[in-house]
């Protein structure tokens, strides 16, 4: 019963958030800079996380994020409502990220980074979380950008396969296949390594 109430409340919150975003978009179409700033603030954390997980280059993330939001500003009237607004924005971000990766040189790997001792001392639990997160991020780094995008959009942004397919501009079956291979890779890479901390 309680879980049903929480689910209904979550859906209502999502619905009202979508309505707010659509109202902001309508004002952006009328060149309302304040509405654009509000939408930018709403999407900045979400897009930053998505892009960091996707392209792994902090210097490129802000550029891609700004390019994405400029498309929203310049082409707001091209949103046709065939998907959720968030799906449209994430699709733009994905395409901009892929273009950005093609024109950027490869980053130089810091081979000593894993051997450096952290200066931050914290509780044992925080240390364990950090180690688990580092293992997961290293395993995700080995995935292709397309596979990382599927994992990130599924688990960190709670999007369904159909929405992800629209963002990545591929069939739903391709998304499912990428998720299957990504999960298999992550399971294989993390097998046994987490036993010490879990």
C-alpha positions in Angstrom: 0.0 0.0 0.0 2.7 2.5 1.0 4.7 1.6 -2.1 1.7 2.3 -4.3 1.3 5.7 -2.7 4.9 6.5 -3.2 4.7 5.4 -6.8 1.7 7.6 -7.4 3.4 10.6 -5.7 6.5 10.1 -7.8 4.4 10.0 -11.0 2.6 13.2 -10.1 5.9 14.9 -9.4 7.3 13.8 -12.8 4.1 15.0 -14.4 4.3 18.4 -12.8 8.0 18.7 -13.6 7.2 17.9 -17.2 4.5 20.5 -17.3 6.9 23.1 -15.8 9.5 22.2 -18.4 7.0 22.5 -21.2 5.8 25.9 -19.9 9.5 27.1 -19.8 10.0 25.9 -23.4 6.9 27.8 -24.6 8.4 30.9 -23.0 11.8 30.2 -24.6 10.1 30.0 -28.0 9.1 33.6 -27.3 12.8 34.5 -26.6 12.3 34.7 -22.8 15.9 34.6 -21.4 14.7 34.1 -17.9 12.8 30.9 -18.9 16.0 29.7 -20.7 18.1 30.3 -17.5 15.6 28.4 -15.5 15.6 25.4 -17.9 19.4 25.6 -18.0 19.6 25.4 -14.2 17.2 22.4 -14.2 19.2 20.5 -16.8 22.7 21.4 -15.9 23.3 18.8 -13.1 21.5 16.0 -15.1 23.4 16.7 -18.3 26.7 17.2 -16.5 26.4 13.7 -15.0 25.3 12.1 -18.2 28.1 13.7 -20.2 30.8 13.0 -17.6 29.7 9.3 -17.7 29.6 9.3 -21.5 32.7 11.2 -22.6 34.9 11.1 -19.5 36.6 14.4 -20.4 35.6 17.2 -17.9 37.1 19.9 -20.2 34.8 18.8 -23.0 31.7 18.3 -20.8 30.9 22.0 -20.2 31.4 22.8 -23.9 29.1 20.1 -25.0 26.5 21.0 -22.4 26.6 24.6 -23.5 26.3 23.6 -27.2 23.3 21.4 -26.3 21.5 24.2 -24.4 22.3 26.7 -27.3 20.4 24.3 -29.6 17.5 24.3 -27.2 17.6 28.2 -27.2 18.0 28.5 -31.0 15.7 25.7 -32.1 13.1 25.5 -29.3 10.4 25.8 -31.9 11.6 22.6 -33.6 10.5 20.4 -30.6 7.5 18.7 -32.0 6.3 16.8 -28.8 6.9 13.3 -30.3 8.8 12.5 -27.1 9.3 14.0 -23.7 11.3 17.2 -23.6 14.0 15.5 -21.6 14.4 12.9 -24.3 14.8 15.6 -26.9 17.4 17.4 -24.9 19.4 14.3 -24.0 19.3 13.3 -27.7 20.9 16.6 -28.6 23.5 16.2 -25.8 24.3 12.7 -27.1 24.8 13.9 -30.7 26.9 16.9 -29.5 29.0 14.6 -27.3 29.7 12.2 -30.2 30.8 15.1 -32.4 32.9 16.5 -29.7 34.7 13.2 -29.2 35.5 13.0 -32.9 37.2 16.5 -33.0 39.1 16.2 -29.7 42.5 14.6 -29.3 42.7 11.6 -27.0 43.5 12.5 -23.4 46.8 11.3 -22.0 46.4 8.6 -19.4 47.9 9.3 -16.0 49.4 5.9 -15.1 50.4 6.9 -11.6 46.9 8.1 -10.6 45.9 4.8 -9.1 49.1 4.6 -7.0 48.7 8.1 -5.4 47.4 8.1 -1.8 44.4 10.2 -1.3 44.8 13.2 1.0 41.2 13.1 2.2 40.8 10.9 5.3 37.3 9.7 5.8 35.3 7.0 7.5 35.7 3.4 6.5 32.3 3.3 4.8 33.1 6.3 2.6 36.4 4.6 1.7 34.6 1.4 0.7 32.1 3.4 -1.4 34.9 5.2 -3.1 36.7 1.9 -4.0 33.6 0.3 -5.3 32.8 3.5 -7.4 36.4 3.5 -8.7 36.1 -0.1 -9.8 32.8 0.5 -11.4 34.1 3.6 -13.2 37.2 1.8 -14.5 35.0 -1.0 -15.8 32.6 1.5 -17.4 35.6 3.3 -19.0 36.3 0.1 -21.0 32.8 0.3 -22.5 32.3 2.1 -25.8 30.6 5.5 -25.5 27.4 4.0 -26.9 27.4 1.2 -24.3 28.2 3.7 -21.5 25.3 5.9 -22.7 22.8 3.1 -22.4 24.0 2.2 -18.9 24.1 5.8 -17.7 20.6 6.7 -19.1 19.1 3.5 -17.7 20.6 3.5 -14.2 21.4 7.2 -13.4 18.6 8.9 -15.3 15.9 6.1 -15.0 14.9 6.2 -18.7 13.2 3.3 -20.5 14.6 1.6 -23.5 12.2 3.4 -25.9 13.4 6.8 -24.7 17.0 5.8 -24.9 16.5 4.5 -28.4 15.1 8.0 -29.4 18.1 9.7 -27.7 20.7 7.4 -29.4 18.7 7.3 -32.6 18.8 3.5 -32.9 16.2 0.7 -32.6 15.0 -0.4 -29.2 16.5 -3.9 -29.9 19.9 -2.2 -30.4 19.6 -0.6 -26.9 18.7 -4.0 -25.4 21.6 -5.6 -27.1 24.0 -2.9 -25.9 22.7 -3.2 -22.4 23.1 -7.0 -22.4 26.7 -6.7 -23.5 27.4 -3.8 -21.1 26.0 -5.8 -18.2 28.0 -8.9 -19.2 31.2 -6.9 -19.4 30.6 -5.2 -16.0 29.8 -8.5 -14.3 32.9 -10.1 -15.8 35.2 -7.2 -14.8 33.7 -6.8 -11.3 33.4 -10.5 -10.4 35.4 -11.2 -7.3 36.8 -7.7 -7.0 33.9 -6.5 -4.9 33.9 -9.4 -2.5 36.5 -7.7 -0.3 34.2 -4.7 0.3 30.7 -6.0 0.1 
